[in-house]
Amino acid sequence: PEPCLGAQGRPSLTPADFNYGADEYDAEGNEEPKALPEGSETMPYIDESPTMSPQLSARGQESGDGVSPTPTDGLGTGGERDAGKGLEMRKLVLSGFLASEEIYINQLEALLLPMKPLKATATTSQPVLTLQQIETIFYKIQDIYEIHKEFYDSLCPKVQQWDSNVTMGHLFQKLASQLGVYNAFVDNYKIALETAEKCSQSNNQFQKISEELKVKGPKDSKESHTSVTMEALLYKPIDRVTRSTLVLHDLLKHTPADHPDYPLLQDALRISQNFLSSINEDIDPRRTAVTTPKGETRQLIKDGFLVELSEGSRKLRHVFLFTDVLLCAKLKKTAVGKHQQYDCKWYVPLADLVFPSLEESEHCPQVHVIPDHELEDMKMKISAIKSEVQKEKANKGQSRAIERLKKKMFENEFWLLLNSPAIPFRIHNRNGKSYLFLLSSDYERSEWREAIQRLQKKDLQAFVLSSVELQVLTGSCFKLRTVHNIPVTSNKDDDESPGLYGFLHVIVHSAKGFQQSANLYCTLEVDSFGYFVSKAKTRVFRDTTEPQWNEEFEIELEGSQSLRILCYEKCYDKTKLNKDNNEIVDKIMGKGQIQLDPQAVQTKNWHMDVIEMNGIKVEFSMKFTSRDMSLKRTPSKKQTGVFGVKISVVTKRERSKVPYIVRQCIEEVEKRGIEEVGIYRISGVATDIQALKAVFDANNKDILVMLSDMDINAIAGTLKLYFRELPEPLLTDRLYPAFMEGIALSDPAAKENCMMHLLRSLPDPNLITFLFLLEHLKRVAEKEPINKMSLHNLATVFGPTLLRPSEGESKVHLTLASDIWSHDVMAQVQVLLYYLQHPPISFTELKRNTLYFSTDV
């Protein structure tokens, strides 16, 4: 169930423990900050309605038996079959209440502690505060403390010797009769707060005192003390008033009508409720902020971080979806020790919210998409910093250095989070304004859209919030939010699962459960660097209710924990197809996700699974290879084929300068793939690639026919696989260290000399093939405006494939696969990029030219 907005815009209490102080203490015994809107003219609204009370249900019983304390049930014993159970329930209710009463008394005590010394200095020549100020700030605290202390001391022994004869109604009746003191406290509360604030600004000593008041932990807790601000403690009495009414509801619920306590508790409840409504008459805006115009409680349904395109720039927002309103906020920068608060940027009542159709959004601002290579660069940087952090930790490095690296990493990850999303999510307010979010995952976009549409099915009213109401609602966001951290990996604790690094092979088999036949395809998303991105897409299976895709994908994982599958119906309607290629107009038929459990996934074998979504079942299989495994180059057992066979052997056998497979694939890509978006980056279907591999290995005469029919991404994938499976990298193991040193030189002339000399040192077949591939990749990059593949993108794809040393050569002591990975990969990409950016290099020139000094490197 969604958290229900209770009195001060906080979730109702948790049923399980009758923990009447549920939000006073978290697991560490720390105070949770209360979010009070700053400068709000009104008092915090105090809820006297019984709906806030915890849903009491006896433990271990069928939930159907849970008793919910609403007045309509009548307060008699109707729901109570068994007097013994009622007795036990009363004891549970009381002991929960006592525990929170103890915390409350400790909080009041902490507040009173500085009062005596402050009074003592007030009459000296150097007072911290004047007597008047002390009187204002600590007004009525002493009285409240004494009332509760007396109540606690009388009730405690009764609960400890609990049986059916114990009566305690008179104690509650007495407590209720003393509520008047709260009236005075509430009237003075705002001035008390302002005075405390003013005094701490003008007086350093008082500021120190009020920033850290020591609250004793409960008797049985490990915590001896927690430190809390004065502002937070002054709010406690306001918070507490509601609690006694709640406990009275619950006690009455489980007290037989003929019990001597029954009339006393009823009386106490009546007094408390009258008292609460008398306080609340002046302060109505609170009420309306947490309830919808129809008087229902406003609940927080969903929240999360989204990137908004605002005035042309990307901003990270925290978006809150309530029962009847979507609120877009940002976290305010606050001074240390202050409560964090949200600042409302805009809100749209759901009654006025529409999702603009594509025609309407034509005039929307053009999304500035960051080029892929910049995003790839940043990922490399982050990986490099990660491995530095690991190294520092392994060498027991200084925490200052680690902190510095983590800060850098956070900045880089934040940049990535802000700049990578490109799927537009538009929100339009019927009364005029449009807003644009950018998401990296269509799955998330549809979750937001569906959540809003579900709420819109109800009969909603439009409204305008007054500034105070808006403050209150925004104030409640802090307390209610479910997503606390920006989704970047640097926010994870060290002991959280780091996720998987390596390659996930997924075969999407088939799907069933569609009502009518359609053109269907699936996409796969995984989380990398903390957020989800789409990684693969099956072909469209036309006009079917049972698509059989049977396609295999290799997905690179970067700290991933979940795999999502989305099933779409392809839209061929020309009017809906948009010029912007990030608009996904196809209809999501179903979506689902599974956790990638490292134990379950890391087996050599395929693991079959089914995801169910909206009545649709998608069958898929997957297996995972960790990064250190996938780096291995394994020579082929049989030397007759071309894959896994030395390039010199193949060219000699074929009597060719460049292997046939390389020439054929390149020719085909230049014929019909050079304008394909993401050529070489988008993975082809693995089953197609395996089929092509088999044909090339068998030197089958149908190769050319097969090539002309095959999906172009599969042909590009086959070329990459050929280089990846060479028993030794194209640029050789022997020269790898020299390439690494050469690329690190800073003097351009020295670098040029060295890099050319290294090429000259390659065996002829390797060199000729490399130059042949180089010219091809340059031609691909010339079409970058269409295919979106820059030289840098191509270097990222091919660098490691052409340079990464074979297993024997690479460092055997892999500490962290991702360590050596990130640093070396960056250099491998740079080497290829150097040659790609270099003016054309001809084989004969290179061999003839002795300008370059030819000492062995």
C-alpha positions in Angstrom: 0.0 0.0 0.0 1.2 3.5 -0.7 2.2 5.5 2.3 -0.8 7.5 3.5 -0.3 11.2 4.1 -1.2 11.6 7.7 -1.2 14.7 9.8 1.9 16.6 9.2 2.2 15.1 5.7 3.9 12.0 7.0 3.1 8.4 6.4 0.7 6.8 8.9 2.3 4.6 11.4 3.3 1.1 10.7 0.9 -1.5 11.9 3.3 -4.3 12.8 4.7 -3.1 16.0 2.0 -0.7 17.3 5.0 1.5 17.4 3.5 4.8 18.3 6.7 6.6 17.8 7.3 4.9 14.5 9.0 7.9 12.9 10.8 9.1 15.9 13.7 6.7 15.8 15.2 4.9 12.8 17.3 1.8 13.1 20.4 3.6 14.3 18.5 5.6 16.8 18.9 8.7 14.7 16.3 11.4 14.6 14.7 11.7 11.3 14.5 15.3 10.2 11.0 16.7 10.0 10.4 18.7 6.9 8.6 21.9 7.9 8.0 24.4 5.2 10.1 27.4 5.9 8.3 30.6 6.7 5.0 29.0 6.6 2.5 31.4 8.2 0.5 28.6 9.7 0.9 26.1 12.4 1.6 22.5 11.4 -1.8 20.9 10.9 -2.7 18.4 13.5 -4.8 15.6 12.4 -7.6 14.5 14.8 -9.1 12.0 12.4 -9.0 8.4 13.5 -8.0 7.3 10.0 -4.4 8.0 10.8 -4.3 5.3 13.4 -2.3 2.2 12.8 -4.3 -0.8 11.4 -4.2 -3.1 14.3 -4.2 -6.8 13.6 -3.3 -9.5 16.0 -0.1 -11.2 14.9 -0.1 -14.6 13.4 -3.7 -14.3 12.4 -5.3 -14.3 9.0 -5.1 -10.8 7.7 -8.9 -10.9 7.2 -9.2 -10.7 10.9 -7.3 -7.5 11.2 -9.3 -4.9 12.9 -9.1 -1.4 11.6 -10.1 1.3 14.0 -12.5 3.4 12.2 -15.4 4.9 14.2 -18.0 3.3 12.0 -17.2 -0.1 13.4 -18.8 1.0 16.7 -16.5 1.0 19.6 -18.0 -2.1 21.2 -16.8 -5.6 21.3 -18.3 -6.6 18.1 -15.0 -7.5 16.5 -13.7 -9.1 19.6 -14.5 -12.8 20.0 -12.2 -13.5 22.8 -11.6 -11.5 26.0 -8.1 -13.0 26.3 -7.2 -11.7 22.9 -8.5 -8.3 23.8 -6.4 -8.2 26.9 -3.3 -9.2 25.0 -4.0 -6.5 22.3 -4.4 -3.8 24.9 -1.1 -4.8 26.4 0.6 -4.6 23.0 -1.0 -1.2 22.3 0.1 0.1 25.6 3.7 -1.2 25.5 4.1 0.3 22.1 2.8 3.6 23.3 5.0 3.5 26.4 8.1 2.9 24.4 7.4 6.0 22.3 6.4 8.0 25.5 9.9 7.2 26.9 11.5 8.6 23.8 9.4 11.7 24.0 10.3 12.2 27.6 14.0 11.9 26.8 13.5 14.5 24.0 11.8 17.0 26.4 14.6 16.3 28.9 17.2 17.1 26.3 15.5 20.3 25.5 15.3 21.4 29.1 19.0 20.5 29.8 20.5 23.8 28.6 17.8 25.9 30.2 19.3 25.9 33.7 22.8 27.0 32.7 21.3 29.6 30.3 19.2 31.0 33.1 22.3 31.1 35.3 24.2 33.2 32.8 21.3 35.5 32.1 21.8 37.5 35.2 25.6 37.8 34.7 27.4 40.5 32.8 27.8 38.3 29.7 24.4 36.6 29.2 24.0 34.2 26.3 20.3 34.9 26.2 18.1 37.3 28.1 15.6 35.9 30.6 12.8 37.0 28.2 14.3 35.0 25.4 14.7 31.9 27.5 11.1 32.2 28.6 9.9 32.5 25.0 12.0 29.6 23.6 11.4 27.1 26.4 7.8 28.2 27.1 5.7 25.4 28.8 8.3 22.7 28.1 8.8 22.1 31.8 5.1 21.7 32.4 4.7 19.3 29.5 7.6 17.3 30.7 6.2 17.0 34.2 2.8 15.9 33.0 4.2 13.2 30.8 6.8 12.0 33.3 4.0 11.5 35.9 1.8 9.7 33.4 4.7 7.4 32.3 5.7 6.6 35.9 2.2 5.6 36.8 1.5 3.6 33.6 4.7 1.7 33.4 4.3 -0.6 36.5 0.7 -1.3 35.4 1.8 -2.6 32.0 4.5 -4.7 33.6 2.0 -6.4 35.9 -0.6 -6.7 33.3 -3.8 -8.7 33.9 -7.5 -8.3 33.4 -8.0 -6.4 36.6 -5.5 -3.6 35.8 -7.2 -0.3 35.1 -5.5 2.7 33.6 -8.4 4.7 32.1 -8.1 7.3 34.9 -4.4 8.0 33.8 -5.5 8.7 30.2 -8.4 10.8 31.5 -6.0 12.9 33.6 -3.6 13.3 30.7 -6.4 14.5 28.5 -7.6 17.0 31.1 -4.1 18.5 31.1 -4.0 19.1 27.3 -4.6 22.8 27.8 -0.9 23.3 28.4 -0.4 22.2 24.8 -2.7 25.0 23.7 -0.4 27.5 25.2 2.6 25.8 23.7 1.1 25.7 20.2 0.2 29.4 20.4 3.7 30.3 21.3 5.4 27.8 19.0 6.1 30.1 16.0 7.6 32.8 18.1 9.7 30.3 20.0 11.1 29.1 16.7 11.8 32.5 15.4 13.4 33.6 18.6 15.7 30.5 18.7 16.6 31.2 15.1 17.4 34.9 15.7 19.4 34.1 18.8 21.5 31.5 17.2 22.3 33.9 14.3 23.4 36.6 16.7 25.0 34.4 19.4 27.7 31.9 18.6 27.5 30.0 21.9 23.8 29.5 21.6 24.1 28.4 18.0 26.5 25.7 19.2 24.1 24.6 21.9 21.0 24.5 19.6 22.7 22.7 16.8 23.5 19.6 19.0 21.3 18.7 21.9 22.0 15.2 23.3 19.0 12.9 23.6 19.2 9.8 25.7 18.5 6.6 23.8 15.8 4.2 25.1 16.8 2.0 28.0 17.2 -1.1 26.0 18.9 0.4 22.9 22.6 0.2 22.2 22.7 3.9 21.4 23.5 6.0 24.5 22.8 9.4 22.9 21.9 10.9 19.6 22.3 14.6 18.8 19.4 16.5 17.5 18.8 20.2 16.7 16.7 22.4 18.9 14.4 23.1 16.0 13.6 19.4 15.6 12.9 19.0 19.3 10.6 22.0 19.6 8.4 20.3 17.0 8.0 17.2 19.1 5.2 18.3 21.3 3.1 19.3 18.3 3.8 15.9 16.9 2.9 14.2 20.2 -0.6 15.6 20.7 -2.0 13.5 17.9 -0.5 10.3 19.3 -2.6 10.1 22.4 -5.8 10.3 20.4 -4.5 7.4 18.3 -3.8 5.2 21.2 -7.2 5.9 22.7 -8.9 4.7 19.6 -6.9 1.6 19.6 -7.5 0.9 23.3 -11.2 1.4 23.0 -11.3 -0.9 20.1 -10.0 -3.7 22.3 -11.7 -2.8 25.7 -15.0 -4.6 26.5 -17.8 -2.1 27.0 -18.4 -3.4 30.5 -14.8 -2.8 31.6 -14.4 0.0 34.2 -11.8 1.6 31.8 -14.3 2.0 29.0 -16.2 5.1 30.0 -12.9 6.8 31.2 -11.2 6.1 27.9 -14.2 7.4 26.0 -14.1 10.6 28.0 -10.4 11.0 27.4 -10.9 10.5 23.7 -13.8 13.1 23.6 -11.6 15.7 25.4 -8.6 15.0 23.1 -10.7 15.3 20.0 -12.3 18.5 21.1 -9.0 19.9 22.0 -7.5 19.0 18.6 -10.3 20.5 16.6 -10.1 23.7 18.7 -6.4 24.1 17.8 -7.0 23.3 14.2 -9.7 25.9 13.5 -7.1 28.6 12.9 -4.9 26.5 10.7 -6.9 25.1 7.9 -4.4 25.3 4.9 -2.6 22.3 6.3 -5.8 20.3 5.9 -6.3 21.1 2.2 -2.7 20.5 1.3 -2.8 16.9 2.4 -6.3 16.2 1.1 -7.7 16.4 -2.4 -10.5 18.8 -3.2 -12.9 15.9 -2.5 -11.5 15.5 1.0 -9.6 12.2 0.3 -6.1 11.9 1.6 -3.4 12.8 -0.9 -1.1 9.8 -1.2 2.3 9.7 -2.8 2.0 7.1 -5.5 5.4 7.2 -7.2 8.6 9.3 -7.1 12.0 9.3 -8.8 14.7 11.4 -10.4 14.1 12.5 -14.0 16.0 14.9 -16.3 14.0 17.9 -17.3 14.8 20.0 -20.3 14.2 23.5 -19.0 15.1 26.6 -20.9 17.3 24.7 -23.1 19.4 23.0 -20.4 19.2 19.7 -18.7 18.3 19.7 -15.0 17.9 16.8 -12.6 14.5 16.9 -10.9 12.8 14.8 -8.2 9.3 14.2 -9.5 6.4 13.3 -7.2 3.2 11.8 -8.3 0.4 12.2 -5.8 -3.2 11.0 -6.0 -4.3 14.0 -8.0 -1.2 16.0 -8.9 2.2 15.7 -10.5 4.8 17.8 -8.7 8.2 18.6 -10.1 10.8 19.6 -7.4 14.4 20.1 -6.9 16.4 19.6 -3.7 17.3 23.0 -2.2 20.9 23.6 -1.3 20.9 23.8 2.4 23.5 24.6 5.0 25.0 21.7 6.9 22.9 20.6 9.8 19.7 22.1 8.3 17.0 19.8 7.1 17.0 19.2 3.4 14.0 20.6 1.6 12.4 20.5 -1.8 11.7 23.5 -3.9 8.7 23.1 -6.1 9.4 24.0 -9.8 5.9 23.4 -11.1 2.9 21.2 -10.6 0.1 19.9 -12.8 -3.2 18.7 -11.4 -3.9 15.3 -13.0 -7.3 16.6 -14.1 -5.4 19.1 -16.4 -2.6 16.8 -17.4 -2.5 15.4 -21.0 0.2 13.6 -22.9 0.6 15.6 -26.1 0.3 13.6 -29.3 3.3 13.9 -31.7 1.5 16.3 -34.0 0.9 18.7 -31.0 4.5 18.4 -29.9 6.0 19.3 -33.3 6.9 22.8 -32.0 8.6 21.3 -28.9 12.2 22.3 -28.4 14.7 20.2 -30.2 16.6 17.9 -27.8 20.3 18.5 -27.9 21.7 14.9 -28.0 25.2 14.5 -26.7 27.3 12.5 -29.2 27.9 8.9 -28.2 31.6 9.2 -28.2 31.4 11.8 -25.4 29.3 9.5 -23.4 31.6 6.6 -24.1 34.6 8.7 -23.1 32.9 9.5 -19.8 32.2 5.9 -19.1 35.9 5.1 -19.7 36.8 7.9 -17.3 34.5 6.5 -14.6 35.8 3.0 -15.0 39.3 4.3 -14.7 38.5 6.2 -11.5 36.8 3.1 -10.1 39.9 1.0 -10.6 42.0 3.8 -9.0 39.6 3.7 -6.0 40.0 -0.1 -5.8 43.8 0.2 -6.0 43.8 2.8 -3.2 41.7 0.6 -1.1 43.9 -2.4 -1.8 47.0 -0.5 -0.9 45.3 0.9 2.3 45.5 4.3 0.7 44.7 7.5 2.4 41.0 8.1 2.9 41.5 11.7 1.7 42.7 10.4 -1.7 39.8 8.0 -1.8 37.3 10.7 -1.0 38.8 12.9 -3.7 38.4 10.1 -6.2 34.9 9.4 -5.1 33.9 13.0 -5.5 35.4 13.1 -9.0 33.6 9.9 -9.8 30.3 11.3 -8.5 30.7 14.4 -10.6 31.4 12.3 -13.7 28.5 9.9 -13.0 26.2 12.8 -12.4 27.2 14.3 -15.8 26.4 11.0 -17.4 23.1 10.7 -15.7 22.2 14.2 -16.8 23.4 13.9 -20.4 22.7 10.4 -21.6 18.9 10.3 -21.5 17.3 11.1 -24.9 13.8 9.5 -25.0 11.3 12.4 -24.7 8.5 12.2 -22.2 6.2 15.2 -22.6 3.7 16.5 -20.1 1.2 19.1 -21.1 -1.1 21.2 -18.8 -4.4 21.9 -20.5 -4.1 25.5 -19.3 -1.1 26.2 -21.4 2.3 25.0 -20.4 4.2 22.0 -21.6 7.1 20.3 -19.9 9.7 17.9 -21.3 11.5 15.2 -19.5 14.3 13.0 -21.1 14.6 9.4 -20.0 17.1 6.7 -20.9 14.6 3.9 -20.6 11.3 3.5 -22.4 10.4 1.1 -19.6 10.5 3.9 -17.1 8.7 6.2 -19.4 5.8 3.8 -19.7 5.8 3.2 -15.9 5.3 6.9 -15.3 2.7 7.2 -18.0 0.7 4.2 -16.8 0.8 5.3 -13.2 -0.6 8.7 -14.2 -3.2 7.2 -16.5 -4.4 4.8 -13.7 -5.0 7.8 -11.4 -6.8 9.7 -14.2 -9.4 7.0 -14.4 -10.8 8.3 -11.2 -13.1 11.3 -11.2 -10.5 14.1 -10.6 -11.1 17.8 -10.0 -8.9 20.6 -11.1 -7.7 23.0 -8.5 -5.1 25.6 -7.7 -2.9 25.3 -4.6 -2.4 28.4 -2.5 1.2 29.3 -1.7 0.9 27.9 1.8 -0.7 24.7 0.5 2.0 24.3 -2.0 4.6 24.8 0.7 3.0 22.1 2.9 2.8 19.6 0.0 6.4 20.3 -1.0 7.3 20.0 2.7 5.7 16.5 2.8 7.9 15.3 -0.2 11.0 15.0 1.9 9.3 12.8 4.4 7.4 10.7 2.0 9.9 10.2 -0.8 10.8 6.6 -1.6 13.8 7.3 -3.8 16.5 8.9 -1.6 19.6 8.8 -3.7 20.4 10.0 -7.2 20.9 6.7 -9.2 24.6 6.7 -9.6 26.9 3.9 -8.5 29.0 6.2 -6.3 26.0 6.5 -4.0 26.1 2.8 -3.3 27.5 1.5 -0.1 30.6 -0.6 -0.4 28.8 -3.7 0.8 26.0 -3.4 -1.8 26.3 -5.7 -4.7 28.4 -4.1 -7.3 26.5 -5.8 -10.1 27.9 -7.8 -12.9 30.7 -6.9 -15.3 31.1 -8.8 -18.5 28.9 -10.2 -21.2 25.3 -11.4 -20.9 24.2 -13.7 -23.8 20.4 -13.6 -24.2 18.3 -15.6 -26.6 14.8 -14.2 -27.0 12.9 -17.3 -28.1 9.2 -16.5 -28.5 6.1 -15.0 -26.9 2.5 -15.9 -26.6 -0.7 -14.6 -25.0 -1.5 -11.9 -27.6 -5.2 -11.3 -28.2 -4.9 -10.4 -31.9 -2.1 -10.7 -34.4 0.2 -7.8 -34.8 3.8 -6.9 -35.9 5.8 -7.6 -32.7 9.3 -7.1 -31.5 11.2 -7.0 -28.2 13.9 -4.8 -26.7 16.2 -5.5 -23.8 17.3 -3.0 -21.3 20.0 -3.3 -18.6 21.1 -0.9 -15.9 24.7 0.3 -16.3 26.3 3.1 -14.3 23.2 3.2 -12.2 20.5 3.8 -14.8 18.7 1.7 -17.5 19.5 1.8 -21.2 18.2 -0.1 -24.1 20.9 -2.5 -25.4 19.3 -4.8 -28.0 16.2 -5.1 -30.2 14.8 -8.2 -32.0 13.5 -8.0 -35.6 9.8 -7.4 -36.1 7.8 -10.6 -36.5 4.9 -9.6 -38.7 1.3 -10.3 -38.3 1.3 -13.0 -35.7 0.0 -13.8 -32.2 2.9 -16.2 -31.5 6.1 -14.5 -32.6 9.2 -16.9 -32.9 12.2 -14.6 -32.8 14.9 -17.0 -31.6 17.5 -14.3 -31.7 20.7 -14.2 -29.6 22.3 -11.0 -28.3 25.5 -10.3 -26.6 25.0 -7.5 -24.1 27.9 -5.8 -22.3 27.2 -5.4 -18.6 28.7 -2.5 -16.6 27.7 -3.1 -13.0 24.3 -4.4 -14.0 21.7 -5.9 -11.6 18.6 -6.3 -13.7 17.4 -7.2 -17.2 14.2 -5.8 -18.6 12.3 -7.0 -21.5 9.8 -4.9 -23.4 7.4 -6.2 -26.0 6.2 -3.7 -28.6 3.7 -3.5 -31.5 5.4 -1.9 -34.4 3.6 1.2 -35.7 3.7 1.7 -39.5 1.3 4.6 -39.5 3.1 7.3 -41.5 1.4 10.1 -39.7 2.8 8.9 -36.4 6.3 8.4 -37.4 8.4 11.2 -36.2 11.5 12.8 -37.7 13.3 12.6 -34.3 14.7 9.1 -34.1 14.5 9.1 -30.3 10.7 9.2 -30.4 9.4 5.7 -29.7 5.9 5.7 -31.0 5.4 1.9 -31.0 3.0 0.6 -28.5 4.3 -1.3 -25.5 2.3 -4.5 -25.2 4.0 -5.7 -22.1 7.1 -5.3 -20.0 8.8 -7.2 -17.2 12.1 -7.4 -15.4 14.3 -10.0 -13.6 17.2 -9.6 -11.2 20.5 -10.8 -12.5 21.7 -13.0 -9.7 25.4 -13.5 -10.0 25.2 -17.0 -8.5 22.4 -18.1 -10.9 23.8 -16.5 -14.0 27.4 -17.5 -13.8 27.2 -20.9 -15.3 28.6 -22.2 -18.5 25.1 -23.4 -19.5 22.1 -21.6 -20.9 19.5 -20.9 -18.3 15.9 -20.8 -19.6 13.3 -18.4 -18.2 9.9 -16.9 -18.8 8.8 -13.3 -18.0 5.1 -12.8 -17.7 3.6 -9.4 -18.4 0.0 -8.3 -18.9 -0.9 -11.9 -19.8 1.9 -12.1 -22.3 4.7 -14.7 -21.7 8.1 -14.1 -23.3 10.5 -17.1 -23.3 14.2 -16.4 -23.2 17.5 -18.0 -22.2 20.6 -16.4 -20.9 24.2 -17.1 -19.8 26.9 -14.8 -18.5 30.6 -14.7 -19.1 32.6 -12.5 -16.8 35.0 -10.0 -18.4 38.2 -11.9 -17.7 36.7 -14.9 -19.4 35.6 -13.0 -22.4 39.1 -11.5 -22.9 40.6 -14.9 -23.8 41.7 -15.5 -27.4 41.6 -19.2 -28.0 43.3 -20.6 -31.1 41.0 -22.9 -33.2 41.7 -26.6 -32.8 41.3 -27.3 -36.6 43.5 -25.3 -38.9 41.3 -25.7 -42.0 38.9 -22.8 -41.3 39.5 -19.1 -40.9 38.2 -18.3 -37.4 40.9 -18.7 -34.7 43.6 -19.4 -37.3 46.7 -17.2 -37.7 46.3 -14.6 -40.3 49.5 -15.6 -42.0 48.3 -19.2 -42.4 45.0 -18.0 -43.9 46.5 -15.6 -46.4 49.1 -18.2 -47.5 46.4 -20.8 -48.0 44.2 -18.4 -49.9 47.2 -16.9 -51.8 45.7 -13.5 -50.9 47.1 -10.4 -49.3 43.9 -9.8 -47.2 41.8 -12.7 -45.9 38.8 -13.4 -48.1 36.4 -13.0 -45.1 37.7 -9.5 -44.4 37.3 -8.4 -48.0 33.8 -9.9 -48.4 32.4 -8.4 -45.2 33.8 -5.0 -45.9 32.6 -5.0 -49.5 29.1 -5.9 -48.3 29.0 -3.3 -45.6 30.2 -0.6 -48.1 27.5 -1.8 -50.5 24.5 -1.5 -48.2 25.5 -0.8 -44.6 27.5 2.4 -44.7 24.4 4.5 -44.0 23.0 2.1 -41.4 22.6 3.9 -38.0 25.0 2.4 -35.5 26.8 0.1 -38.0 29.4 -1.9 -36.1 28.0 -0.7 -32.7 24.6 -2.5 -32.9 25.2 -6.1 -32.3 23.9 -8.5 -35.0 21.8 -11.5 -34.2 24.2 -14.0 -32.7 22.6 -17.0 -34.5 23.1 -15.2 -37.9 26.7 -14.5 -37.0 27.3 -18.2 -36.1 25.8 -19.3 -39.4 28.1 -16.9 -41.3 31.1 -18.1 -39.3 30.3 -21.7 -40.2 30.0 -20.9 -43.9 33.3 -19.0 -44.0 35.0 -21.8 -42.0 33.7 -24.4 -44.5 34.6 -22.2 -47.4 31.2 -22.9 -48.8 30.4 -21.8 -52.3 27.1 -20.3 -51.2 28.9 -17.6 -49.2 28.0 -14.8 -51.6 24.3 -15.7 -51.9 24.1 -15.9 -48.1 25.9 -12.5 -47.6 23.6 -10.7 -49.9 20.5 -12.0 -47.9 21.9 -11.5 -44.5 21.1 -8.6 -42.1 23.9 -6.1 -42.4 24.5 -5.9 -38.6 25.2 -9.7 -38.7 27.9 -9.2 -41.4 29.5 -6.3 -39.4 29.4 -8.6 -36.4 31.0 -11.5 -38.2 33.9 -9.2 -39.2 34.4 -8.1 -35.6 34.2 -11.7 -34.4 36.9 -12.7 -36.9 39.3 -10.2 -35.5 38.3 -11.0 -31.9 38.9 -14.7 -32.4 42.4 -14.3 -34.0 44.7 -16.4 -31.9 46.9 -13.3 -31.7 45.7 -9.7 -32.1 46.1 -8.2 -35.5 48.6 -5.7 -34.2 50.5 -8.6 -32.5 51.3 -9.5 -28.9 55.0 -8.8 -29.5 54.4 -5.1 -30.3 51.6 -4.5 -27.8 53.8 -3.0 -25.0 55.5 -0.7 -27.7 52.1 0.5 -28.9 51.2 1.3 -25.3 54.4 3.3 -24.9 54.2 5.0 -28.3 50.6 6.3 -27.7 51.7 7.8 -24.4 54.5 9.9 -26.0 53.7 13.6 -25.8 56.0 15.0 -28.5 54.1 14.8 -31.8 57.1 14.2 -33.9 58.4 11.4 -31.7 55.0 9.9 -31.5 54.6 10.0 -35.3 58.0 8.4 -35.8 57.3 5.7 -33.3 53.8 4.9 -34.4 54.9 4.6 -38.1 57.9 2.5 -37.2 55.6 0.1 -35.3 53.4 -0.3 -38.3 56.4 -1.1 -40.4 57.4 -3.7 -37.9 54.2 -5.7 -38.4 54.2 -8.8 -40.6 53.0 -8.1 -44.1 49.6 -9.8 -43.9 48.8 -8.1 -40.7 49.9 -4.7 -42.0 48.1 -4.9 -45.3 44.9 -6.1 -43.6 45.1 -3.4 -41.0 45.5 -0.6 -43.7 42.7 -2.1 -45.7 40.4 -2.1 -42.6 41.6 1.5 -41.7 40.5 2.9 -45.0 37.2 1.2 -44.8 36.5 2.6 -41.3 37.4 6.1 -42.5 34.8 5.8 -45.3 32.2 4.6 -42.7 33.0 7.7 -40.5 32.6 10.1 -43.5 28.9 9.2 -43.3 28.7 10.1 -39.6 25.8 12.6 -40.1 23.7 9.6 -41.3 25.1 6.6 -39.5 26.0 8.4 -36.3 29.4 6.5 -36.2 32.3 8.9 -35.7 36.0 7.9 -35.9 35.9 7.8 -32.1 32.9 5.5 -32.0 34.6 3.1 -34.4 37.9 3.2 -32.5 36.0 2.3 -29.3 34.4 -0.7 -31.1 37.5 -1.9 -32.9 40.5 -0.8 -30.7 40.3 -3.6 -28.1 39.4 -6.1 -30.9 42.6 -5.4 -32.8 45.0 -4.8 -30.0 44.0 -6.7 -26.9 46.8 -9.2 -26.2 46.1 -12.9 -26.2 45.7 -14.6 -22.8 49.3 -15.8 -22.4 50.6 -12.3 -22.9 48.2 -10.4 -20.8 48.8 -10.0 -17.1 47.9 -13.2 -15.4 47.3 -11.6 -12.0 44.0 -10.1 -12.8 43.0 -8.3 -9.6 39.8 -6.9 -10.8 38.8 -7.6 -14.3 37.5 -4.1 -14.6 40.8 -2.7 -13.4 43.2 -3.6 -16.2 40.2 -3.4 -18.5 39.5 0.3 -18.1 43.0 1.6 -18.3 44.2 -0.6 -21.2 41.0 -0.2 -23.2 41.4 3.6 -23.2 44.9 3.2 -24.6 43.8 0.6 -27.2 41.1 3.0 -28.4 43.6 5.8 -28.6 46.0 3.8 -30.7 43.4 3.0 -33.3 42.1 6.5 -33.2 45.6 7.8 -33.9 45.8 5.9 -37.1 42.2 6.7 -38.1 42.9 10.4 -37.7 46.2 10.1 -39.6 46.5 11.1 -43.2 46.2 8.1 -45.5 49.1 5.6 -45.0 50.2 3.6 -48.0 52.0 0.2 -47.7 54.6 1.0 -50.3 55.4 4.4 -48.9 55.7 3.0 -45.4 58.0 0.2 -46.5 60.1 2.5 -48.7 60.3 5.4 -46.3 63.5 5.3 -44.2 63.0 8.7 -42.8 61.8 7.0 -39.7 64.7 5.8 -37.7 64.7 2.1 -37.5 66.2 1.1 -34.3 64.1 -1.7 -32.7 61.6 -0.3 -30.3 
